[in-house]
């Protein structure tokens, strides 16, 4: 089968939906004992119809009784087209209207009408019923739907109905598979010799035998797909649009609840959503804050709803809302939902999720209303894919992982990539970092450039004596680009800024291109004083802490003192490292003395002998030894200092 679709029934209680499905398929959907006793459908029923080698239709028979609207919503979620069932002896009834309203809110736009029980009415009554249906459907998405008179009892019209179902099925577009596998479960049971089996309608994605699935809600269990059946036949995979049964291992039936969501990967649930809401025609009005029951798929919970662009929402009107869910759930952008009153006896309306992870909109502002309005426009216009991508991309502060964006808006990654490469998405570029594709906006590149220049400008201002700027690791921390791909991008961006003559490389650091070391007369005098002071210390070197009061008397604070010491060190005038400092002329004198002595002593010299040689303190000797070892002119062997080849070349 190349095309897999789901058809759902809809209609008032006792209008013959289940009998009609049995006449079409030979499958009785009323399998529950109470259903047989009461003669009405209580649970969802399932059947299938194989029209030809190209189209396979899964059928969901939903209950028509007003007490089971919740079950109807669960069954209607994810169907591709509807078979609206109206009895010729009753015509349009309350649940007919409610079912049709719900289906339209859930995005079901195609279908056909079966006018049932024609065997118990005369031609005139049948004609009146048809006229009533045509009149009622005129303002709905089913205004051109074919009406097929049938009798499940005599079989009249059944073949014609099958033909019309085939025509509609050929016109219905197949669901986009999408990246993320999701399926609400509607039945859970054990099969002897096989174990746990769950069934449902696949909403998104594709799953194969041997894959791993996750449940929500759950405790992180990993379930293994041992087998898949579609319409009673074993298959290797199931895709969006399939009615499927999964044989799973990794969980007991007692821990599995009807309505659980099966997922292809672990996801963070939503507790709050932004949505576009439409109210059905009626007398119910919603104020700025209201309490409702939120339904999507088999999930439902109490919720508080906040109007974001209106103070009062009347029947037949629409609004942008923020919904605060009492229970978290796995929801995605573009998911459809229904809301009912808190008594769960009136369906108020429904809509589309426009953001499954929004900020909490505590204040309603004109800017917020405008931004959300643009999101709604992009979301509801199926042709406006570019607008949707641009709006979602704008929510990312830095790099945008293509895979993440693809999953978030349920658009194939290659399609987004192709649009960027074809210049359909102005202001967006695609780059490969560490083997993965990322989107980057022109505005972020500009923002990052300005940020780097601001950071380096502040550094140069605070350190005017340094030609050097900042290392890439320092810039990484200050720009927040710390992950491996972000660091790779930062390096590329710095190189690009260098090409544009905005930055220059100084040693291992990055500095602003026009930066030059500036020494004013006052600083020049301070440098001369400090160098002279250090040169005069000789063997009696004070600590940095002892040097600070001397500098303070010259009106040099600690920060300035450190900067002056670093400058003198960079200029080769002094040695300064980790609080240790001495003049290079003194250091040269000590090095020459030590190396000259060691060059004539094959066995080396211990620390005491070195101390006597220079008449220095124990602390000074240890500092000098560490410096000379770092320089590579001597090495320590147990208790002895030995001259190296490099040291011999210096004698």
N, C-alpha and C positions, 0 to 999 in steps of 0.2 A: 504494500500500500504506500503510495507516494504522498497522499494528503490525509492528515489525521485531524478531525474536527470533533467538537462536542456540541450536541444539540440539547437544549433544555426545554422541558415543557413548562407551561405557565397557564393559569386559569383558576376559576372558582372551584370550590370543593364540590365533588360529585358531578363534575361536567364530563367525566369519562376519560381523563388523561391516562390513567393506568391501563384501562381496557384498550385504549387506542394503541398504546405502546405494545401491548400483547398481540394485538391484531397485526401490527407492522412487523414485529420481530419474532413473535412466538415465545417471548420471555415475559413471565409474570413478575412485575416489580414489587408487588405486595407480598413480602415474605415473612413479615412479622405477625405473630399470632393475633395481636390486638387489631392489626390492620384488617385481617380476615374477618374478625368478629364485628368490627364497626363499619367495615366497608369503605373506609377512607384511608388515604396514604398519610402516615405519620412520619416515617423516616424517608430518607432519600432512597429512590430506587434506581437501579442501573440496568441498562441493556445496550445492545449495539446493533448496528445495521450496516451490512457490507453491500454497498450499491453496485460497485464494479471493482475492477482490479486497481483502480487509481484512488478511490475515495473510501475511507473507513470512518464511520460516525459512531462515537460513543454517545449514549443517550442518558440524560439524568431526568428522572421523574420526580418532581418536587411536590410536596403537599400543598393542597389548595386551601385547607382550613385556616381560618384566621389565627387559631391558637398556635400554628406551627410556621409562622412567617419567618422566625429565626432560622429554622431549618431550610426554608425556601431560599433565604439570602445566601446561606452556605452553599446550597446546590447551584444557585444561579451564578456564583462567582467563577469566572473563567470560561463560561460557555461562549461559543462562537456565534450561534444564531438560535432563535427561539421558535418553538412550535406552540403558538397561542391556541389554546383549546377553549371553544365556546359552545355550550350546548344549545341546540336549536330550540328547545322548549323553554329555555331560561333567558338567553341573550346575555348581554354585558351585565356582570354582577360586581359587587364591591371588591372581591379578591381579584377579579379580572383586572380591574383598574389598578389596584395596588401592586399586583405582580408586574404589570406593564410599566408602571412608574419606576419600580425598583430596577427592572431590566435596563431601562433607558439610562438610569443613573449609573449602572454598572458598565455602561458603554456598549451594550448589545444593540446594534443598529439594524440588523437584518433578520428576516424570519418570514414565516407564513402562518396562515390561520387554518385550523381544522374545525369545521362546523359539524359537531358530533350529534348523535342521536336523531338523525334525519328519518330514521325508521319509525319514530313515534309522533311525527308532526306531518301536517299536510303541506302542500306546495306553497300555499299562501303564507303560512307561518314561517316556513324556511326562508322565503323571500324577504319577509319582514326582518328576520334575524340577520340576514346578509346585509340589508340596508343599514341596520343599526350598527353593525360592525364597521362598515365602510365609513359611516358618519363619524363614529368615535375615533377611528384610526387616522382620520384626515389630518389632524394636527400632531401626529406622532411620527417617529422614524419609520413606522410600518405602514405609512399611508399608501404605498404601492404594493403591499404584500398580497400574494394570491390567496383567495379563500377557497378551500376545497371541502365540499359537503361529503361527509362520510358516515358510515354506520359500522361500528365495531362488531355489532351483533350479526349483521347480514354480510359484511365484507364489502358493501357498496362503497366505491370511491377510494378504497385502500390502495389499489395499484396506482391510481392517478396521484394520490398523496405521496407515494414513494417517488413517483416521477418528479413532482414539484420539489420534494426534498432534495433530490439529486440536482435539479437546476439551481436551487439556492446554494447548495454545497459547492457547486462548481464556481459560483460567483464570490463566495466568501474567501477573503485573504487568509492565508495560513499565518498563525502567530509567529512573530520573530522569536527565534529560539532563545536569544539572550545568553549572557555569560554565567549567571548564577542559577543553579538548580533550586527551585522552590516548589513544594507541594503541600497543601493542606490535606491532612488525612481525614477521611470520613467513615472508614470502617477499620476495625482492628480485631483479628481473630487468630486462633491457632489451627494449623492443619497437621493432622497426625502424620508423622514421618518427615515433616518439613519444618515445623515450628511457626514462628511469628510471621503473619502476613498482614500488611496494611495496604489500603487502597486509597486512591484520590485522583484528582485531576491535576496534571502537571502544568504549573503556571509559567515557569521560566526554565530555560536551560536544557541540558541533556545529561542523562546518567546511564552508565553501562554496568553490566554484571561485573562484580568484583570491586566496584567503587566503594568509597567510604561516605557515609551520610551522617549528619548530626541532627539532633532534635531540639526544638524549642517549644515550650520551656523544657529544660533538661538539666543534667548535672555533668555535662561534658562528655556523655557517652559517645563512643564511635561505633556506628552500626555498619556492618558489612552487607552489601547487596549480594545475596546468594543466588537470586533468580528474579526475573521480571516476566510478567504476563500482561498481554494486551488483548482484551476481549477473549480471555480464556486460552490464548495461544502463547507458548514461550517465545520470548524475543531477547535479543542481546542488549537492546537499549530502549529508553523511553525519552521522548522530547516534549517540548511545550505543545499543548493541544491534545496530548494522549490521556485517556482514562487507563490507568495502569495499576497493577497489583505487584507489590514488592515482598519477596521472601527475605527477611532480615535476620541477622544474628547479632548478638551483643546487648540485647535488652529483653526483659520478660514482659509478657502481656500485661501483667498487673501494674507495671510501671509506665505503661503506654496509655495515653488518654486520647480519645477521639478529639480531633481538632488540633492536635499537635502539628507543628510545621516541620517538614523534613527539609534539610538544607545541604547544599553541596559543600559548604564551608562554614566555619564558626563566624558569627556576626554579633555585633553589639546591638541590643534591642533599642527601640525608640520609646520614650515616655512622653514625648511631646511632638506634635507635627504642625506644620502650616498647611492649609488646604483651601481649595476653592469649593464653596458650598452652594448648592441650589436647594431652595425649599419647594416642596410641592404646593400646588394651589390649595388654599384652605384658609381657615380662620386662625391658625396658630401663628403667633408672632414670637420672635426670639429677641430678647434684649441683649445688652452688651455682654453680660455673663449669663450663661444658662447651663443647666444640667441635662445631659442626654445619655442614651446608650449607643455606643459606637460599634458598628458591625463591619468586618471585612473578612471575606472567606468564612472559615469556621470560627474565627476569633471574634469575641465581643467582650465589652467591659463598660462600666460606667465611666463617664468623662465630663469634664468641665470645658465649656466652649466659650472663647473670647472673640467677639466681633472686632476686626481690626480696621475696617474702613466704613463702618456704619454704626449708628446708635440704636437702630431698630431694624430687624430683618422681617419683612412681611412675606406671606405666602406668595409663591411665584417669582420671588426675587432671588438674587445671588449675592454673595459676599465672600470676602477673604477672612478666614478664621484661624485662630490658633487653638488646637485641641490638646488639652492636658489629660492624658490617659491614666486611669486608676491602676491599670496593670500594663507593664511594658510588653511590647510585641516587636517582631521583626517585620518592618514595613519598608517599602521602597517608594521612591518617587514615581508618580503616575499610577500608583495603586488606587483602585476605586473603593468607596466605602458608602455605607448607609447609616443614617442616624434615626433613632426612634425615641419616643418620649420615655421618661423614667419608669412609667408603668408598663412599658413594653407592649402597648396595645395600639399605638398609632405610629406609622412610618412618616417621619417629618420631611425627609429629603435625603440627599447624598451628594457626593462630590469626588474630587480628585486630590490626592496628596501632592503638594508642590515642593515640600521640603521635609524630609524625615528626620533631620537633625538640626532644627533651627535654633537660633538664640531665643531666650525668653523675652518676648516683647512686652516689657512692663509698661512702656509708654507708647501711645499711638501718636505718631508724628506724620506730617505730610511726606517727608522723605521716605519713611517706612512704607506708607501707602503706595507711593509712586514705584518704589523698588519691587514690592510684591506684585503690583499690577503688571509690571514688565515680565516678571517670572510667570504669572498666570497666562499672559499672552503667548509667551514662548512655549509654555507647557501644553496648552490646549490646542495650539495650532500644530498639527502633525507635520506640516510642511516646513515649519520654522525650526528645523534641527539646528541651524547655525546659531540662532538666538539662544536656544537652550544650552548649547555647548559654551558659548561666550559667557552666559550668566553663571553657569557652574564653575567655569575656569576662574572667574573673578573672585570666587570665594576662597581660593587657595592663596596663601600669603607668599609662598616661594615656588619651588618646583612642583609640577603637577604630574604625578605618575599616570601615564596613559591608561594602564590597567585599572587603576582606582576610578578615574573619571568614566571609563567605559562601563564599569559595573554600576556606578552611581546613577547614570542616566540610561542604562540598559541599551547602549548603542555599541555595535561591534567596533573594537579598537582599530581594525584595519580601515573601517569606513571613516573614522575620525582622522586617522593618519592621512588617508587619501585626500580628504577635504583640505587639510593643512598644506599638503604638497601641491595641490591644485590652486592654492591661493584663495580658497573660498572663505577661509577664516583669517581675515586681516588682523594683524597684531599678535598672532600666535605662531610660534615656531616649534619644531620638534627636534630634540637632541637625544643621543644615546649615551647613557652614563652607566658604566659598570655592567653593560650588556642589557640594560632596560631602557625603554623609551620614556621620555618625559616631555611635557609641554612647558613652554616658557613664554610668558607674555612680554611684549615690547615694553609695556609700562613697568613691569618688574625689573627688567634689565636697566631701565633708566633710573628707577628708584634705587637699585643696588649701586649703580655708578655714583649717584649723588651721596648715598650713605657712606661709601668707601672714601670719597673725597672729603666728606665732613669729618670722618674718623681720623684720617691722616692729617688733615689741616689742624685739628685739635692737638694731635701728637707733635707736629712740627712747632706749633705755637708754644707748647709746654717744654719742648726740647730743642731750642733754636741752635744749639751748638752741635747737633748731630746731623750728619749728612744722611744717616740711615733712617728708614721708616720703620714699618712693622713687619714681622714675619707672617707667613700665611696662616700659621696656627693662631696667632693673635688676632688677625683679621677674621678668621673663622669664628672665634668665640664672640667677637663684637658684632658680627653680622648674623649670627645664629645658623650659619651653614656648617654643620658639624658632622653630618653623616658622610659615609664614603662617597656616594654620588654627589652630594652637595659640595664636598671639598673638591671633587674633580671639576664640577661646574665653576666653582670660585676660581680655581687655577686658570681655567680657560678664559673666564671673564677678566681676570687681572691681566692676562697676556693680551687680550683684545684692547683693554684700556691703554696698555703700553704701546700697542700698534697705533692707536689714535692719539698718541703723545700726551695722554693725560697722566700716566704714571711712568716711573723709571725703576729699574732694578738697581739697588745699591747693596752689593754683597748678596746676602740671602734675604734681604728685606725689600719691601715695596715702598716707594716714596713718591710724592707728587713731583711731576716733571720739572716744574719751575723752582723747586725748593733749593735754596743755597744756605750754607752755614753763615749765620750773621753774628758778628761779635761787636757789640757797642763798646765805647770807651770804658764805661764802668765795669763791664764784664771782663774786658781785657786786663784792667787793673787787678781785679779779683783773681784772675788766672795767674798773673805774675806773682801776686802775694802768696797764693796757695802753693805754687811750684817751689818758690823760694823757701817757704816754711817746711815743706816735705823734704827738700834737699838738705836743709839744715838739721833735720832730725838724726840722720846717720843711723848709728846702732841703737839709739834711744827712741825708737819708733813708738808713738802713743797709739792708743786704740782709736777707732772712729768715734767712739763715745767721748773720748777725751779731746778729740779734735773739734767737736761741735761747738763747745763754748768759745774757743779761739775764733772760729768762723763767725759766730754770733756777734762778737765784738767788732767784726768787720762788716756787720749787717748782711751776713750771708746765712739764710735759713738752711735747715737740713736738706730740703728738696733741692735747693740751688747748689749746695755743697756736693751732693751726690752727682748732680749733672756736671759740675766742674771737674770732679774726680774722673768721671767717665770720659770727658773730653780730653783731659790730659793723658789718660790711658790710651785712647784711640790715636792720639798724636804721637804716642811713643815716648812721652815725657816721664810717665810714672808707670808702675805696676799697680793695678787696682783690681782686686777680685775678692768678693765675699767679705768685705770689711778689712781685708789686708791691703796695705798700700805702702810703697816706698819709691824713692826716686830711681830712675833707670841708671843714673851714673853710679849710685851706691850699689845697685844690683850688679852692674857690669864689673865693678871692683871686686865684689865678693865671688862672682863666678870665675873671674880670671885667677884669683888666689886659689880657689878650690881645684880648678882644672889643672893648673900648673903643678900643684902638689900631687894630685892623683896621677898625673902623667909619668911621674918618677916612682910610683909605688904600685907595683904589680898586685900586691895583696890587698890594696885599697886602704880605706881610712874609716874608722868608726866615728860616731857623732861627737864623742868627747874630744877626739883629736881635731875634728873640724872646729869645735867651739874654741879650743885653745889657739888654733891657727888664726882665727879672725878676732879673738878676744870678744866674743859675743855671748848673749844670754842663751839659755836653753830654748826658750820660745822662739827667738830670732832664728836660731839654727834650724829648728823644725820647719819654720815658714820657708826659709831659703832652700832646704832640701826638697820640699814639696814642689816649689817653683822649678828647680833645676831638673827634677824627675819628669815633670810635665813637659819641659822643653826638650827632653830626650838626650841631654848631655851627660847625665849620670844615671845609674840605676842602683837600687838597694838590693843587696844580697845578704839576707839574714841581718847581721849587725853591721855590715860593712857597706860603704859607698864605693862604687866602682865607676871608672870613667868609661863612656861608650865610644863607639867609632865616631859618632857625630861630635862628641866632646873632644876627642883627639884632634879632629880637624879644626876645632876652634882655638887650640892652644897656639 
